[in-house]
Amino acid sequence: MKRILEDLAGFGGAPAFESPLKVGAPNIGDRRRFSARLDAAFDRGWLSNGGPLVEEFERRVARTAGTPYAMATCNATAALQLVLRAAGLTGEVIVPSLTFAATAHAVSWVGLTPVFCDVDPGTGQIAPDHVESLIGPRTSGILAVHLWGRAAPAERLEAIARRHGLALFFDASHAFACTAAGGRPVGSLGDAEVFSFHSTKFVNAFEGGAITTGSEALARRLGALRNFGLTGENDVSWVGINAKMSEASGAMGLTSLDSVGEFVARNLANYRHYQAWLADVDGIRLIPFDERERNNYQYVIVEVDEERAGVGRDSLRHLLHQENVLAQRYFTPGCHQMAPYRGTAGLPGTEHLSARVLALPTGMGVTQEQVAEICQIIRLVVVNSQAISAREPVEAGAR
Ligand SMILES: *Cc1c(COP(=O)(O)O)cnc(C)c1O
């Protein structure tokens, strides 16, 4: 454990970790089971187009989501595009700005206009009152996000969507195997929800996504749209695209699903360690999970209050990177401040949080001892913040 300022890598010490600790290092599971599944696919000579691995993956995703239908896709970005298109949305779709760019891109890519709404600066979740204030004659839907695997205020959003006759979707990329709104499975909210199984996510399929819905009509249309619009051997009924999941991804997804219990247990243990070790560090607030819900604990997010911590988010990140702790700014800036979307009025909650949040490493590649060491570095930085800014003025935004 580092004890004094000079132990920090930026001040003459050796980096705390020999190899980098990353946010979103893949959770793999039992790789022999993956290989066995892949071998079986080779033996069948069936590598894509709704093979048995993808079908089994869909059944298990649907069970977790509590929905009758789960449609697997090549990734979540394509899944978002498919669902917006399948639902026939037009004009404007309201999306939170504090999310990964893919949420907004999916809206734009299908010819719709993303209208950015603000988030609650305490939780980072979409602010329903602001959503409602943005509804206009061209609005056709709301695409909410369960940011960092914490639940969006689903009941409020469902009431707003009902009142205004809007479609409601959730980007649930962060929230597989979670619940919301008093124990309802994420996946079963709104008209449909979209999961990502990219390798950085809680469940990994190399690349992959899924749409879960209770609507048979929507599921049937999605099934055709992701496969060139085919509804029979030679019947093309829609302008479809190729967004199918491959059997290799199905094999990885199933293998990852087999180990979900272990992944949650590790993430939860790490989260508890972060909670305990950061509880009394001034100006560092761990964004909590709602313990009444089921959580995957995949995203450990701290908010850095520069006035109290004596160190800004970007300086802290720089000092952590020198220790080989590759903390990430999830998400900076908000989409409304990215080049393709500039021009939206200010969103104070989003701008406040996006300047202060930092995602810290967790997952199967991170042990509780390592969490303790990471927290000790953060504590050392905060305790020595005056000396640090006097001795090495770290420029804002340093990488
Ligand atoms: C990762 C992510 C996506 C995109 O998922 P892909 O499967 O990589 O396309 C979309 N939205 C959010 C919030 C994400 O974190």
The ligand as an SDF file (V2000), in Angstrom:
LIG
                    3D

 15 15  0  0  0  0  0  0  0  0999 V2000
  -22.1650    0.0650  -25.3420 C   0  0  0  0  0  0  0  0  0  0  0  0
  -23.3550    0.9270  -25.4840 C   0  0  0  0  0  0  0  0  0  0  0  0
  -24.0840    0.9770  -26.6700 C   0  0  0  0  0  0  0  0  0  0  0  0
  -23.6300    0.3100  -27.9210 C   0  0  0  0  0  0  0  0  0  0  0  0
  -23.5550   -1.0460  -27.8250 O   0  0  0  0  0  0  0  0  0  0  0  0
  -22.8820   -1.8950  -29.0040 P   0  0  0  0  0  0  0  0  0  0  0  0
  -23.3110   -3.2850  -28.7260 O   0  0  0  0  0  0  0  0  0  0  0  0
  -21.4020   -1.7070  -28.8490 O   0  0  0  0  0  0  0  0  0  0  0  0
  -23.3760   -1.3700  -30.3010 O   0  0  0  0  0  0  0  0  0  0  0  0
  -25.2470    1.7420  -26.7010 C   0  0  0  0  0  0  0  0  0  0  0  0
  -25.6520    2.4320  -25.6220 N   0  0  0  0  0  0  0  0  0  0  0  0
  -24.9610    2.4280  -24.4710 C   0  0  0  0  0  0  0  0  0  0  0  0
  -25.4860    3.1970  -23.3120 C   0  0  0  0  0  0  0  0  0  0  0  0
  -23.7770    1.6920  -24.3720 C   0  0  0  0  0  0  0  0  0  0  0  0
  -23.0580    1.7220  -23.2370 O   0  0  0  0  0  0  0  0  0  0  0  0
  1  2  1  0
  2  3  1  0
  2 14  2  0
  3  4  1  0
  3 10  2  0
  4  5  1  0
  5  6  1  0
  6  7  2  0
  6  8  1  0
  6  9  1  0
 10 11  1  0
 11 12  2  0
 12 13  1  0
 12 14  1  0
 14 15  1  0
M  END
$$$$
